Amino acid sequence: MTALTERRLPQPHLVHGAAVSRETAPSPVEPPAGIPSWAQIAEDITKTGQVASQAIAVDFERAAKEIETLGIELLGIAKEHDAMMDRLKIAIDEVRETAKRYREHGAGLLHEIQLSSRKIAAIHEHAIQLKASLTDIDIDAEKI
C-alpha cells in the first residue's frame, strides 16, 4: 500500500451511538452561572467533558481579565511616562535658557575684562609718555 492509501480519513464523532457532523451537531447551550458568555458548552458531551470545558473556560476568562488589568496598568504607566516627558521637556528648556544666560554673562565679563585691559594699556602708555616728558624737563630746584 502507498502512503496515500494508508491515510485514514477523519471519522465522524459519535455521540450516544449516532454519527454527528458539524452540520448536525446540536447547538451549544447558554453557559451556566460563572462561566463566561463566550464559552459555549455543548449539551451532547459527557459530564466530564462539560466540567473540563467549564473549568478551562473559567481559567481562560480569569487569564483574559488579568491581561486586561495589565493593559490598564500599562496605560497608567504610559500616562505617567507622558507626564514625565512633559516635565523633562520643561527642564531641558530651563537648562538651555540657563546655559544661554551663562554664555551672555560670560560674554559681558569678557567684554569688561578686555575694556579694562585696554584702559590699563592706555594708562601705562600715558605714564610712559608722562615720564618721558618729565625727564626731558630740566628742573632747577633753586628756582622754585
Secondary structure, 3 states (H helix, E strand, C coil): CCHHHHCCCCCCEEECCEEECCCCCCCCECCCCCCCCCCCECCCCCHHHHHHHHHHHHHHHHHHHHHHHHHHHHHHHHHHHHHHHHHHHHHHHHHHHHHHHHHHHHHHHHHHHHHHHHHHHHHHHHHHHHHHHHHHCCCCHHHC
